[in-house]
Every structure is written in structure tokens, then in C-alpha cells.
């Protein structure tokens, strides 16, 4: 499953990158954080951590169902917003 992740502060895009979540554990580095991920039977476990200190964010664990997004999905993190778009690989 491919997941496009973006982190916003208000309307300002802070960081964005596409990751590929597969059966083996992997880690992708963004400018402002790190994403560790692995595909399970029915969901993808994605852990976001090692955020830049000035963001004031702690570790975020996502248990994301395996799916194809119809539009951007979002998670409100207070003054930040995490948005994502999931695509199933053919």
C-alpha cells in the first residue's frame, strides 16, 4: 500500500512524502520526523516519531486499515494536521 503523508501547521505545508508500506518493517525519514511502518493482515501499522523539537509532537501510532482513499483523510493534532491518501498497488 502506498501512503502519501503530509504534515500541516494551519495552512502551511511543513513536510510531505510518499511511503510504500509492505510486509517487511521499514523506516522512511522525512525532513521533520520519521515513519516506521509494516503491513499486517488487515491493517498497516505506521509509527511517526522523532519529530523536530519545535513541533511539540510526540510519537503517533496509526493502525491504518488497508484501503484505497477516495480523497485526502486527516487527523487533527491540535495546531497541526496530518493528512494522508492511501493507494493499493496493482
N, C-alpha and C positions, 0 to 999 in steps of 0.2 A: 504494500500500500504506500502510495506517495502522499506526503502531507506537506502542504505549504504552510509554514508558521510565520506569523508576523506579530511583533510587539509594538503597541502604540502607547503614547502618553498624550491623552487628548486626541487631537487630530494629527499629531506628529508621528510619522513612522520612525521608530527607533532601530528596528532590526527585522530582517526578513530573509528566509532561506527555505528551500525545499529539502526535505529529508525522505529517504526511502526506508521504510520500516519492513524488515524481513525476519525470518525465523532465528537468525543469529543476532545476539546482542551487539549493538554498535553505538558509537558516540559521534555526534557532529558538533563542531564548535561554531557558534555564532559570534558576532562582534561583542555582544553584551551578556551572553550566557552560553550554557552547554546543554545539549539534549542527548540523553541516553535512551535507547529505545529497542524494543523487541516485540515481534509479532507472536501472539498466543493463538489459541484455538478460535476464540470468538472476539478477541479484542487485542488492541495494541497497547502495551504499557510504554508510556513516554514520560520520562522524568526530566524536568527542566530545573537546573541548579547552576551554581557558580555564577550567579548574576553579578554584574558590576555593582559595587557597593552603593553608588549614588542612586540606584533604582529603589533600594529598600525592599527588595523582593526576596523571599525565602524559597526553598525547594517547593516545586509544584509537581504533583504526580497526577497524570491523566490516565484513566482506564478508558481508552477510546474504542468504541465498537468499530469493527471492520465494516466500512461503508463507503459509499460514494456520496459526496456532498452535492446538494443542489444549488448551494450558494455559500458564501462565507458564513462560518459559525463563529461565535465569540464567547469568551469567558471574561467577566468583569473582575478585575483585580484591584479595585479601588481607583487610584489615579491612573492605573494602567489597564490596557485591554489586550488580551491575547486572542488573535483571530487565526482561524485555520480553514483549510479547504482540503478534503480527502479525495483521492482518486485511486480506484482499483487498477492495478496493472493488468493488461491483457495477456 
